[in-house]
Amino acid sequence: MASPGFNSPVFQQQDPRAVQTYPGGPQAAGLGGPAQAGQYSHMGVNLASQAQMEGAFAAPPAGATETGRMTVEDTIWKTVGLFAVMLVLAVVSWNWTLAPALASGDPRDVTLVPWIVGLAGGFILGLVNSFKKNPSVPLILAYAAFEGLFIGGISAYFEVLFPGIVMQATLATVAVVGVTLALFASGKVRTSPRGRKIFMIAIIGYMVFSLLNLVLMWTGVLPGNMMFGLHSATIMGIPLGLVIGVLVVFLAAYSLVMDFEMVQNGVRNGAPRKFGWRAAFAIMVTVVWLYVEILRIIAILRGNN
């Protein structure tokens, strides 16, 4: 029985992998004429493309470092880093504030130096970072450090007046942030142009009220506890500070939604990676503001009991 020739159907069905085995193609292997060579070359290219595509899908997704673009994960890590810096300085400020009381044995003998330094530094750097066109990492980290001094000092001061209040305020703040984030992630809460206008009007009004409150306290017009001032006034038996505090908590929650939208829009529009620092800075500003207001609300409630 004669063996089949190279042009027989048997060899026309050769394994396409022969193209990879013989670099010269089917003709170099003696497997057929120009038509078969073109067929096998085409199939070899398809196999190579398929392997390349499978390798691309198997590779880990590109992150912010590879793309140079803003991502949710990278922004989360930047936010965590800022809060870590703040917490470290808050511990330092807490011990600094209570050091005179521990030395004298009088729990009321605390120093307000770290609180005042942190408030002044945080206010200045907050304005600088807010109006700066491109985010500056050193300035944002410095802001987190000053906020740590402020938070640690004010928390220690309130803790002396109302033992256990810091834990209450912290848990309440975490609860508000968690609920807001959950509602935003589910798509049930979003901002609107009209809502942003109302927010801006409300926040300007609150800033004017707070500035007036500080001026009246520093000039001695308002006697009593320096932390409350006008907040100690009552409307129909309800402390004004309590009413304002509840409204401000809602404002802070709305501001937090705006911060989350900033991250979402930055990622969606392919913003440069460095703008993740600006989003992290905005989130820190809002959370600190929320914590201080909740701290004040609890202090008013406990002070009236």
C-alpha positions, 0 to 999 in steps of 0.5 A, spaced: 500 500 500 502 506 497 504 511 503 500 518 502 503 524 499 504 531 502 498 533 498 494 528 501 488 530 505 492 527 511 497 532 511 492 537 509 490 536 516 496 537 520 496 540 527 497 548 527 502 547 532 507 545 527 508 552 525 511 553 532 515 547 531 518 549 524 520 557 524 520 556 516 513 554 516 509 548 513 513 549 507 520 548 511 517 542 514 515 539 507 508 539 509 505 543 503 505 548 498 504 556 499 496 555 500 497 551 506 503 555 508 499 561 509 493 557 512 498 555 518 501 562 518 495 565 519 493 560 525 499 561 528 498 568 529 491 567 532 494 562 537 499 567 539 494 573 539 490 568 543 495 567 548 497 574 549 490 576 550 489 570 556 496 573 559 493 580 559 486 577 563 490 573 567 495 579 569 493 583 576 489 589 574 493 596 573 493 600 580 494 607 581 502 606 581 502 603 574 496 608 571 498 614 574 491 615 575 486 616 581 483 610 584 478 608 590 483 604 593 489 609 593 485 614 595 482 610 601 490 608 603 491 616 603 485 617 607 488 612 612 495 615 612 492 622 614 488 619 620 494 615 622 498 621 623 492 625 626 491 619 631 499 619 633 499 627 634 492 626 638 495 621 643 501 626 644 496 632 645 492 628 650 498 627 654 500 634 653 494 637 655 493 632 662 500 633 664 499 639 669 493 635 672 497 629 673 502 633 676 498 637 681 493 632 682 487 637 680 483 634 674 481 641 672 488 643 671 489 642 664 493 646 659 490 649 652 496 650 649 496 644 644 488 645 643 490 652 641 496 651 637 492 645 633 486 650 632 490 655 629 495 651 625 489 647 622 485 653 620 491 656 616 493 650 613 486 648 612 485 655 608 491 654 604 490 647 602 483 648 600 485 654 595 491 651 593 490 649 585 495 643 586 495 638 592 501 639 596 502 632 600 507 635 605 502 641 607 496 636 607 500 631 612 502 638 616 494 639 616 493 632 619 498 633 624 495 640 627 488 637 627 491 631 631 494 636 636 487 640 636 483 633 637 487 630 642 487 637 646 479 638 645 478 631 647 482 631 653 478 637 655 471 635 654 473 628 658 475 631 664 469 635 664 464 629 662 468 622 663 466 617 657 464 623 652 470 621 648 468 614 647 461 616 646 462 622 640 467 617 637 462 611 636 457 616 634 461 619 629 463 612 626 456 611 626 454 617 622 460 616 617 458 608 616 451 610 615 452 615 610 457 611 606 452 605 606 447 610 603 452 613 598 454 606 596 447 603 595 446 609 590 440 612 595 444 618 597 446 623 592 447 631 592 444 636 587 445 643 584 440 646 589 442 642 595 449 644 594 446 652 594 443 650 600 449 647 603 453 653 601 448 658 604 447 654 611 455 653 612 456 661 611 451 662 616 454 657 621 461 660 620 458 667 621 455 664 628 461 661 630 465 667 629 460 671 633 460 666 638 468 666 639 468 674 639 463 675 644 467 669 648 474 672 647 471 679 649 468 677 655 461 679 653 459 672 654 460 669 661 461 662 663 464 656 659 468 658 654 466 652 650 459 654 649 458 661 649 451 663 645 450 655 644 448 655 652 442 660 650 435 657 650 429 657 645 423 655 648 427 651 654 431 648 648 439 649 648 440 653 642 447 649 641 443 643 641 438 645 635 444 648 631 448 642 633 443 637 630 443 641 623 450 641 623 451 634 623 446 633 617 450 639 614 457 635 615 453 628 613 451 632 606 458 634 606 461 627 606 457 625 600 460 631 596 467 628 598 465 621 596 462 624 590 469 627 589 472 621 589 467 617 584 468 623 579 475 623 580 476 616 578 471 616 573 474 622 569 481 619 570 484 624 574 491 624 576 493 620 582 496 626 586 488 628 587 487 623 591 490 627 597 485 632 596 480 628 596 483 625 603 484 632 605 476 633 604 474 627 608 478 628 614 476 636 614 469 633 614 470 627 619 473 632 624 468 637 623 463 632 625 466 629 631 467 636 634 460 637 633 457 631 636 462 632 642 459 639 643 452 636 642 453 630 647 456 635 652 450 640 652 446 634 653 450 631 659 451 638 662 443 639 662 442 633 666 
